[in-house]
Amino acid sequence: MRAKLTFLSALAVSLVGGVLATGCQTYDFEPVEPLAVAQTTESRSIKARAPKPNLMLLVDTSGSMKEPAEPSLAVCKNSNGQSCGESTFQCNIAGGCDTRWSALQKAMTDFLRGTATNVRIGLTTYPKDDFCGASSAVRTTLPAEDLEDTATLTGKADEALNTLLAIKTYATATGDKTPEGGTPTAESLKFAGLQLVNHRTQQKVERSDFVLLLTDGLPNCNETYPSPAGTPNSTCFCTLSNGCNFTPRTGCLDKDASVAAVQQLRAQNIKTIVIGFGADFSSGNESGRRGAETLNAMAIAGDFNRTCAANADCGAGDTCNTSTGLCNRRFYQAGNKDELLSALRQISEKVGDKPCLLKFTDPAQAPTSAELVVVYINGERLAAGSDTWGLLPDKSGLEFLGSTCTRIENSSTANPAEIEVRAVQQR
């Protein structure tokens, strides 16, 4: 920021002496403090849009997705107070008791239709079967080469959504796929990351790569778990409600291998975003505590931080570490459809490319109104308006709108958008 003497401040300085003479008249004024005026200038040269990032969705379709999203709802219980679910009776989805899967489908519908043009989406699900097979098939491939036009990205988002919608909570016809099996998270993460690594050979530009893990269960299904249930000095925490006697290795909580898989992705310059969906990550029981601990460790390793300035930024049940500016719970937690959609939208805002958004470097020096902002693009001064630009509600920056935004999005090395914003602050 640099301060400049403007007409207003010059006038204020002239009044400090207490006398202003005009013609033959002399007027006395009480001495006043000079009007404080500061000006800050933000300059940006946009030679091309930032390449849109690759986002590989890794979605958990294990049997626990048949559990109610909100088991405390009366509509999810029978007359004996027993909750619906995979091992009891079917949830009445039409009557208002969403399963985790039906709630996920509704949230993903809004998410994929609302962010289709911000990222390049791919999709894989896990497990691959009704037991413990890790993900091994891509449901929606990432867009070919460097395609990122609206039609291509919308088509990929629709393809991913249709794949998820085709999976029913309960089978209604022969051949219907439903959530089944365990949660082979570690190997499935490796497979999802491999798709991004392989895709890099097709690209002519460098992109940011992300894996978005959306899971409702504790990782398990590790055939090589080092200390299975039932052995002396076992470190196994059994994730299965009916015990691990028949699955001494695959039923164990697979924390270490899952965290290691995320670390391996990060070493390949791939960030992992973790969403825990459902009640399995509550602190009210040992399973929930261990689940939250596991997902938190994975989120830390994934290096996609939930930033904050105050506790309110981190949501219910979480606090902000103001010394680091990070939420203490690093993974996104959602207990119902609305919370899941909110988490997905927050992620989209952090991941997606927004060339038409300009934030002031120092928010403390933000202008007090749009009238105190002057904007130039390639030397042309643009007044605020619905087709040019507007100041953000919190005055932390401005957003380019309409044809002006299109102009910026279509910029190139040969035809750059040279942006200069001069913002004045009165205080």
Stockholm file with secondary structure:
# STOCKHOLM 1.0

chainA/1-427         MRAKLTFLSALAVSLVGGVLATGCQTYDFEPVEPLAVAQTTESRSIKARAPKPNLMLLVDTSGSMKEPAEPSLAVCKNSNGQSCGESTFQCNIAGGCDTRWSALQKAMTDFLRGTATNVRIGLTTYPKDDFCGASSAVRTTLPAEDLEDTATLTGKADEALNTLLAIKTYATATGDKTPEGGTPTAESLKFAGLQLVNHRTQQKVERSDFVLLLTDGLPNCNETYPSPAGTPNSTCFCTLSNGCNFTPRTGCLDKDASVAAVQQLRAQNIKTIVIGFGADFSSGNESGRRGAETLNAMAIAGDFNRTCAANADCGAGDTCNTSTGLCNRRFYQAGNKDELLSALRQISEKVGDKPCLLKFTDPAQAPTSAELVVVYINGERLAAGSDTWGLLPDKSGLEFLGSTCTRIENSSTANPAEIEVRAVQQR
#=GR chainA/1-427 SS CBCCCCHHHHHHHHHHTSEEEETTEEEECCCCCCCCEEEEEEEEEESSCCCCCEEEEEEECCGGGGSBSSTTSGGGBCTTSCBCSTTSCCCCTTTTCCBHHHHHHHHHHHHHHHSTTTSEEEEEEECSSSSSCCCCSCSBCCCSTTCCCHHHHHHHHHHHHHHHHTSCSSCCSTTCCCCCSCCCHHHHHHHHHHHHHHHGGGCSSCCCEEEEEEESSCCCCCTTCSSCTTSTTCCCCBCCTTCSSSCTTTTBCCHHHHHHHHHHHHHTTEEEEEEEESGGGCTTSHHHHHHHHHHHHHHHHHTCCCBCSSGGGGCTTCCEETTTTEESSCSEEESSHHHHHHHHHHHHHHHSCCTTEEECSCGGGCCSSGGGEEEEETTEEECCSTTSEEECTTSSEEEECHHHHHHHHTCCSSSCEEEEEEEEEEC
#=GC SS_cons         CBCCCCHHHHHHHHHHTSEEEETTEEEECCCCCCCCEEEEEEEEEESSCCCCCEEEEEEECCGGGGSBSSTTSGGGBCTTSCBCSTTSCCCCTTTTCCBHHHHHHHHHHHHHHHSTTTSEEEEEEECSSSSSCCCCSCSBCCCSTTCCCHHHHHHHHHHHHHHHHTSCSSCCSTTCCCCCSCCCHHHHHHHHHHHHHHHGGGCSSCCCEEEEEEESSCCCCCTTCSSCTTSTTCCCCBCCTTCSSSCTTTTBCCHHHHHHHHHHHHHTTEEEEEEEESGGGCTTSHHHHHHHHHHHHHHHHHTCCCBCSSGGGGCTTCCEETTTTEESSCSEEESSHHHHHHHHHHHHHHHSCCTTEEECSCGGGCCSSGGGEEEEETTEEECCSTTSEEECTTSSEEEECHHHHHHHHTCCSSSCEEEEEEEEEEC
//
